[in-house]
Amino acid sequence: MKTQKLLLKNSSLWQWILFSFVLAGLTGFLFRLGFLTPLPFELSLANIRQAHSHLMFFGWGGLFPLYFISIVIMPGYHAALSSRMIRYSLWVVLAFTLLSFPTFLLWGYQLVPIGGANLPISAILSAGVMIGWYMFFASFLAIRRKKKEIDSNIWFEGALLMLFVSSLGAWAVGVVQIFGIGPEFLEKLLPNFFLTTYTEGWILLALLGFVIKMLDIKEADLLVSSKILVFCIAIGAPMSFPFGMPALLSNPMQSLFARIGSFLVSTSVLLFVASIIKSGKLKHSLWKWPIAFLCLKGLMQFVATFLFYDPILTNHGTRILYLHVLFLGAYTSAVSIIYASYITNLKRYLNPIFYSVVLVLFSLLLLSWFWPLSLIGTWIYDALAIAALGPVLTVTALWIKLRTRTT
């Protein structure tokens, strides 16, 4: 596929995206190490976890789809102001992502005394990422309007819509924190709305868009219309946010609301997976890995839709496992394949990434509700720390190989 090699057109940007993943992975390793030994500088585990999530969400998960859209979905743009602004928007997202990383590491979401005022410095800096998002939105719409030859892509346009919707929740979080508006409960509700819409909307639809584009899936290959699938995910993603707040599930109406949303998303994912398998384009393809992780994500969410057993739904370890199946499993394996499409010997660099991801997911299984209590011990934390290094090392090896091909 000709557009695959275009992903390495802007050498410094794609490398910064990979750097975000590696740094986030090392931060995740540091978090797990904190359960085994005291950390330097009295670093808080809660702050380390927030710094890790921040980089994974905004640097790795937030930036690469925008980069992919700008290079592959809108190829050939050059001197127009809107085109230059798209490139600037990507650097704005990257800059604020990296600037806010040390503040999350040191203070998390705490208020920090600055010049006589207490400010949520991490929230303020991370909000700067959304300036880049809005620059991208405006530029994308301007280019789409001016260049009629660019085909509409419902997957990525739906993903961008979900990114915009999630940003509204993120702005609301900052407003509530700074001005103290609304009940205290609102401070927990809004972040969950943002994160759920972001992961189940933006990340998921972008991921499905990668599969459609890279495997050259046609509308006729889909069991259900792409418009219906995107619509169901776009509606269901924001609705399912109460699953991140188990207390809300005790309310029958809120529980029904969340379960309808979860059903829409999970059914759409499973129908999408079935379509890809039926198309026959997975034969001898490394895309079997992300599709398998997508299937697992869809099945987990589908089962949770009809599950009323609180110990599973409220178990933090189980929710973390589910999130990693989507983010580290399906999304990261897909992005790695796209990067590696520039290399001749794909399997040599991709298979270690896939195996290391499976190892991380298995290690997270040890913390979930599914792991027998009789087998729990302190050895689990050693296993978690060791497994966390796998994706960092294997993605770094891919990065080094890519550098040798582009320098």
C-alpha positions as CSV (number, residue, x, y, z in Angstrom):
1,M,0.0,0.0,0.0
2,K,1.6,3.2,-1.2
3,T,0.3,5.4,1.7
4,Q,2.1,3.2,4.3
5,K,5.5,4.7,3.6
6,L,4.1,8.3,3.8
7,L,3.8,7.7,7.6
8,L,7.5,8.3,7.9
9,K,7.4,11.6,5.9
10,N,7.8,13.8,9.0
11,S,10.7,12.0,10.8
12,S,10.8,14.1,14.0
13,L,7.1,14.0,14.7
14,W,6.6,10.2,14.4
15,Q,9.6,9.7,16.6
16,W,8.2,12.0,19.3
17,I,5.0,9.9,19.2
18,L,7.0,6.7,19.7
19,F,9.0,8.5,22.5
20,S,5.6,9.2,24.2
21,F,4.9,5.5,24.2
22,V,8.3,4.5,25.6
23,L,8.2,7.2,28.3
24,A,4.7,6.2,29.3
25,G,5.7,2.6,29.4
26,L,8.7,3.4,31.6
27,T,6.4,5.4,33.9
28,G,4.1,2.3,34.1
29,F,7.1,0.2,35.0
30,L,8.0,2.8,37.7
31,F,4.4,2.6,39.1
32,R,4.7,-1.2,39.4
33,L,8.2,-0.9,40.9
34,G,6.6,1.3,43.6
35,F,4.9,-1.8,45.0
36,L,8.2,-3.5,45.5
37,T,10.5,-0.7,46.8
38,P,10.3,2.9,48.0
39,L,10.6,5.4,45.2
40,P,13.0,8.3,45.1
41,F,11.9,11.9,45.7
42,E,8.8,10.6,47.6
43,L,6.9,10.2,44.4
44,S,3.3,9.3,44.8
45,L,1.9,6.2,43.2
46,A,-1.3,8.0,42.4
47,N,0.6,10.8,40.6
48,I,2.8,8.3,38.7
49,R,-0.3,6.4,37.5
50,Q,-1.9,9.7,36.3
51,A,1.3,10.7,34.5
52,H,1.4,7.3,32.8
53,S,-2.2,7.5,31.7
54,H,-1.8,11.1,30.5
55,L,1.0,10.2,28.1
56,M,-0.7,7.1,26.9
57,F,-3.9,9.0,26.2
58,F,-2.7,12.2,24.8
59,G,0.8,11.4,23.4
60,W,0.3,7.9,22.0
61,G,-3.4,7.5,21.7
62,G,-4.3,11.1,20.9
63,L,-1.5,12.2,18.5
64,F,-0.9,9.2,16.2
65,P,-4.5,9.2,14.7
66,L,-4.3,12.9,14.0
67,Y,-0.9,12.3,12.3
68,F,-2.4,9.4,10.3
69,I,-5.4,11.5,9.2
70,S,-3.1,14.4,8.1
71,I,-0.7,12.2,6.1
72,V,-2.9,9.3,4.8
73,I,-6.4,10.6,4.7
74,M,-5.5,14.0,3.3
75,P,-2.3,13.3,1.3
76,G,-0.8,15.9,-1.0
77,Y,-1.7,19.1,0.8
78,H,0.9,21.8,0.8
79,A,1.0,25.6,1.1
80,A,-2.5,26.5,2.2
81,L,-2.8,28.2,5.6
82,S,-5.2,25.5,6.8
83,S,-2.6,22.8,5.8
84,R,0.2,24.5,7.7
85,M,-2.1,24.9,10.7
86,I,-2.7,21.2,10.7
87,R,1.0,20.6,11.1
88,Y,1.3,23.2,13.8
89,S,-1.7,21.7,15.6
90,L,0.2,18.4,15.9
91,W,3.2,20.1,17.5
92,V,0.9,22.0,19.9
93,V,-0.6,18.7,21.1
94,L,2.8,17.2,21.5
95,A,4.2,20.2,23.3
96,F,1.5,20.4,25.9
97,T,1.4,16.7,26.4
98,L,5.1,16.6,27.3
99,L,5.0,19.9,29.3
100,S,2.2,18.5,31.5
101,F,3.9,15.1,32.1
102,P,6.3,16.3,34.9
103,T,3.5,18.2,36.6
104,F,1.4,15.1,36.7
105,L,4.3,13.1,38.0
106,L,5.0,15.6,40.8
107,W,1.5,16.8,41.8
108,G,-1.1,14.9,39.9
109,Y,-4.4,16.9,39.9
110,Q,-3.5,18.6,43.2
111,L,-3.8,22.4,43.5
112,V,-0.3,23.9,43.5
113,P,0.5,27.2,45.2
114,I,1.8,29.7,42.6
115,G,2.1,33.4,43.3
116,G,-0.4,33.4,46.2
117,A,-3.0,31.4,44.3
118,N,-3.7,27.6,44.3
119,L,-3.9,26.4,40.7
120,P,-4.5,22.9,39.2
121,I,-1.3,23.3,37.1
122,S,-1.5,19.8,35.6
123,A,-5.1,20.4,34.4
124,I,-4.2,23.8,33.0
125,L,-1.3,22.5,31.0
126,S,-3.1,19.3,29.8
127,A,-6.0,21.5,28.7
128,G,-3.5,23.1,26.2
129,V,-3.7,19.9,24.3
130,M,-7.2,20.8,23.3
131,I,-6.0,24.0,21.7
132,G,-4.1,21.7,19.3
133,W,-7.2,19.6,18.8
134,Y,-9.4,22.6,17.9
135,M,-6.7,23.9,15.5
136,F,-6.8,20.5,13.8
137,F,-10.6,20.5,13.7
138,A,-10.7,23.9,12.1
139,S,-8.0,23.1,9.6
140,F,-9.5,19.7,8.7
141,L,-12.9,21.3,8.0
142,A,-11.3,24.0,5.9
143,I,-9.3,21.5,3.8
144,R,-12.4,19.2,3.3
145,R,-14.4,22.2,2.1
146,K,-11.7,23.5,-0.3
147,K,-10.5,20.1,-1.7
148,K,-13.4,18.2,-3.0
149,E,-11.1,15.4,-4.3
150,I,-10.5,14.2,-0.7
151,D,-13.0,11.4,-0.1
152,S,-15.2,11.5,3.0
153,N,-14.1,8.9,5.5
154,I,-16.9,8.2,8.0
155,W,-14.6,6.3,10.5
156,F,-12.1,9.1,11.0
157,E,-14.7,11.9,10.8
158,G,-16.8,10.0,13.4
159,A,-13.6,9.7,15.5
160,L,-12.9,13.4,15.3
161,L,-16.5,14.1,16.3
162,M,-16.0,11.9,19.4
163,L,-12.7,13.7,20.2
164,F,-14.6,17.0,20.1
165,V,-17.4,15.7,22.3
166,S,-14.9,14.3,24.8
167,S,-13.1,17.7,24.9
168,L,-16.3,19.4,26.2
169,G,-16.2,17.1,29.2
170,A,-12.5,17.9,29.7
171,W,-13.1,21.6,29.7
172,A,-15.9,21.1,32.2
173,V,-13.5,19.3,34.5
174,G,-11.2,22.3,34.6
175,V,-14.1,24.8,35.1
176,V,-15.4,22.7,38.0
177,Q,-12.0,22.5,39.6
178,I,-11.1,26.1,39.3
179,F,-14.4,27.7,40.2
180,G,-15.8,25.0,42.4
181,I,-19.1,24.8,40.5
182,G,-21.6,22.1,41.3
183,P,-21.5,19.2,43.8
184,E,-18.3,17.4,44.7
185,F,-19.7,14.3,42.9
186,L,-19.5,16.3,39.6
187,E,-15.7,16.2,39.8
188,K,-15.7,12.4,39.5
189,L,-18.5,12.2,37.0
190,L,-17.0,14.6,34.3
191,P,-13.6,12.9,34.1
192,N,-15.4,9.5,33.6
193,F,-17.5,11.0,30.8
194,F,-14.4,12.4,29.1
195,L,-12.3,9.2,29.4
196,T,-15.1,6.9,28.3
197,T,-16.0,9.1,25.3
198,Y,-12.3,9.4,24.5
199,T,-11.5,5.7,24.6
200,E,-14.7,4.2,23.4
201,G,-15.3,6.9,20.8
202,W,-12.1,8.6,19.6
203,I,-9.6,5.7,20.1
204,L,-12.0,3.0,19.0
205,L,-13.3,4.6,15.9
206,A,-9.7,5.7,14.9
207,L,-8.6,2.1,15.4
208,L,-11.4,0.8,13.2
209,G,-10.5,3.4,10.6
210,F,-6.9,2.1,10.6
211,V,-8.1,-1.4,9.9
212,I,-10.4,-0.3,7.1
213,K,-7.7,1.8,5.4
214,M,-4.8,-0.6,5.8
215,L,-6.6,-3.7,4.8
216,D,-8.5,-1.9,2.1
217,I,-11.9,-3.0,3.4
218,K,-14.8,-2.0,1.1
219,E,-18.3,-1.2,2.1
220,A,-19.5,-4.4,0.5
221,D,-17.2,-6.4,2.9
222,L,-19.1,-5.1,6.0
223,L,-22.0,-7.1,7.4
224,V,-23.6,-3.9,8.5
225,S,-23.4,-0.4,6.9
226,S,-20.4,1.6,8.1
227,K,-22.8,4.5,8.9
228,I,-24.8,2.3,11.2
229,L,-21.7,1.0,13.0
230,V,-20.2,4.5,13.5
231,F,-23.5,5.9,14.6
232,C,-24.0,3.1,17.2
233,I,-20.5,3.7,18.6
234,A,-20.9,7.5,18.6
235,I,-24.1,7.2,20.5
236,G,-23.1,4.3,22.8
237,A,-19.7,5.6,23.9
238,P,-20.8,8.6,25.9
239,M,-23.8,6.6,27.3
240,S,-21.6,3.9,28.8
241,F,-19.5,6.2,31.1
242,P,-21.3,5.0,34.3
243,F,-19.4,1.7,34.0
244,G,-16.4,3.8,35.2
245,M,-18.3,4.8,38.3
246,P,-19.9,1.7,39.8
247,A,-21.9,3.7,42.3
248,L,-24.0,5.0,39.4
249,L,-24.9,1.4,38.4
250,S,-26.9,1.0,41.6
251,N,-29.5,3.4,40.1
252,P,-31.8,1.4,37.8
253,M,-32.2,4.1,35.2
254,Q,-28.5,5.0,35.1
255,S,-27.6,1.4,34.9
256,L,-30.0,0.8,32.0
257,F,-28.6,3.9,30.3
258,A,-25.1,2.6,30.6
259,R,-25.9,-0.9,29.5
260,I,-27.7,0.3,26.4
261,G,-24.6,2.3,25.5
262,S,-22.3,-0.6,26.2
263,F,-24.5,-2.9,24.1
264,L,-24.4,-0.6,21.1
265,V,-20.6,-0.3,21.2
266,S,-19.8,-4.0,21.9
267,T,-22.2,-5.3,19.3
268,S,-20.8,-2.9,16.7
269,V,-17.2,-4.0,17.5
270,L,-18.2,-7.7,17.2
271,L,-20.0,-7.1,13.9
272,F,-17.0,-5.2,12.6
273,V,-14.7,-8.1,13.6
274,A,-17.0,-10.6,12.0
275,S,-16.9,-8.5,8.8
276,I,-13.2,-8.4,8.7
277,I,-12.9,-12.2,9.2
278,K,-15.5,-12.8,6.5
279,S,-13.7,-10.6,4.0
280,G,-10.8,-13.1,3.9
281,K,-8.2,-10.3,4.1
282,L,-6.8,-11.5,7.4
283,K,-5.3,-14.6,5.8
284,H,-1.5,-14.6,6.4
285,S,-1.9,-11.1,7.8
286,L,-0.3,-9.7,11.0
287,W,-3.6,-7.8,11.4
288,K,-4.9,-11.0,13.0
289,W,-3.4,-9.7,16.3
290,P,-5.3,-6.4,16.6
291,I,-8.5,-8.0,15.3
292,A,-8.1,-10.7,18.0
293,F,-7.6,-8.1,20.7
294,L,-10.6,-6.1,19.3
295,C,-12.7,-9.3,19.5
296,L,-11.7,-9.8,23.2
297,K,-12.5,-6.2,24.0
298,G,-15.9,-6.6,22.3
299,L,-16.7,-9.8,24.2
300,M,-15.7,-8.4,27.6
301,Q,-17.9,-5.4,27.1
302,F,-20.8,-7.4,25.7
303,V,-20.7,-9.8,28.8
304,A,-20.5,-6.8,31.1
305,T,-23.6,-5.3,29.5
306,F,-25.7,-8.2,30.8
307,L,-23.7,-8.8,34.0
308,F,-25.3,-7.8,37.3
309,Y,-22.6,-9.4,39.6
310,D,-21.1,-6.4,41.4
311,P,-17.8,-7.9,42.4
312,I,-16.8,-8.1,38.8
313,L,-18.2,-4.8,37.7
314,T,-16.7,-2.9,40.6
315,N,-13.3,-4.6,40.6
316,H,-10.7,-2.0,39.7
317,G,-8.3,-4.6,38.4
318,T,-10.8,-6.0,35.9
319,R,-11.5,-2.5,34.5
320,I,-7.8,-1.9,34.1
321,L,-7.4,-5.2,32.3
322,Y,-10.3,-4.2,29.9
323,L,-8.7,-0.8,29.2
324,H,-5.4,-2.4,28.4
325,V,-7.0,-4.9,26.1
326,L,-8.3,-2.0,24.0
327,F,-5.4,0.4,24.4
328,L,-2.3,-1.7,24.7
329,G,-3.7,-4.8,22.9
330,A,-5.8,-3.7,19.9
331,Y,-4.6,-0.1,19.4
332,T,-0.9,-0.4,20.1
333,S,-0.5,-3.6,18.0
334,A,-2.3,-1.9,15.1
335,V,-0.2,1.3,15.3
336,S,3.0,-0.9,15.5
337,I,2.0,-2.7,12.3
338,I,1.4,0.6,10.5
339,Y,4.9,1.8,11.6
340,A,6.5,-1.5,10.7
341,S,5.0,-1.4,7.2
342,Y,8.1,0.5,6.2
343,I,10.3,-2.5,7.1
344,T,10.8,-5.6,4.9
345,N,11.0,-8.2,7.7
346,L,7.9,-7.3,9.6
347,K,7.6,-10.4,11.8
348,R,11.1,-10.1,13.3
349,Y,10.1,-6.8,15.0
350,L,6.3,-7.1,15.4
351,N,6.0,-10.6,16.9
352,P,8.1,-9.6,20.0
353,I,5.7,-6.6,20.5
354,F,2.6,-8.8,20.2
355,Y,4.1,-11.4,22.7
356,S,5.1,-8.7,25.2
357,V,1.6,-7.2,25.0
358,V,0.0,-10.6,25.7
359,L,2.4,-11.0,28.7
360,V,1.3,-7.6,30.1
361,L,-2.3,-8.5,29.7
362,F,-1.8,-11.8,31.5
363,S,0.0,-10.0,34.3
364,L,-3.0,-7.7,34.7
365,L,-5.2,-10.8,34.9
366,L,-3.4,-11.5,38.2
367,L,-5.0,-8.3,39.6
368,S,-8.5,-9.0,38.3
369,W,-11.5,-10.6,39.9
370,F,-10.9,-13.7,37.7
371,W,-7.6,-14.7,39.4
372,P,-8.2,-17.2,42.3
373,L,-7.6,-15.8,45.8
374,S,-5.6,-18.9,46.7
375,L,-3.0,-18.0,44.2
376,I,-2.5,-14.4,45.2
377,G,0.9,-13.5,46.7
378,T,3.6,-10.8,46.7
379,W,5.2,-12.5,43.6
380,I,2.4,-10.9,41.6
381,Y,4.1,-7.5,41.9
382,D,7.4,-8.8,40.6
383,A,5.6,-10.3,37.6
384,L,3.8,-7.0,36.9
385,A,7.1,-5.0,37.0
386,I,8.9,-7.5,34.7
387,A,6.1,-7.7,32.2
388,A,5.7,-3.9,32.0
389,L,9.2,-3.6,30.5
390,G,8.4,-5.9,27.5
391,P,6.4,-3.5,25.3
392,V,8.9,-0.7,26.1
393,L,11.9,-2.8,24.9
394,T,10.2,-4.3,21.9
395,V,8.8,-0.9,20.6
396,T,12.2,0.7,21.2
397,A,13.8,-2.0,19.0
398,L,11.2,-1.2,16.3
399,W,12.0,2.5,16.7
400,I,15.7,1.9,16.3
401,K,15.1,-0.1,13.1
402,L,12.9,2.6,11.7
403,R,15.6,5.3,12.4
404,T,18.1,3.3,10.4
405,R,15.7,3.2,7.4
406,T,15.0,7.0,7.5
407,T,18.4,8.5,8.3
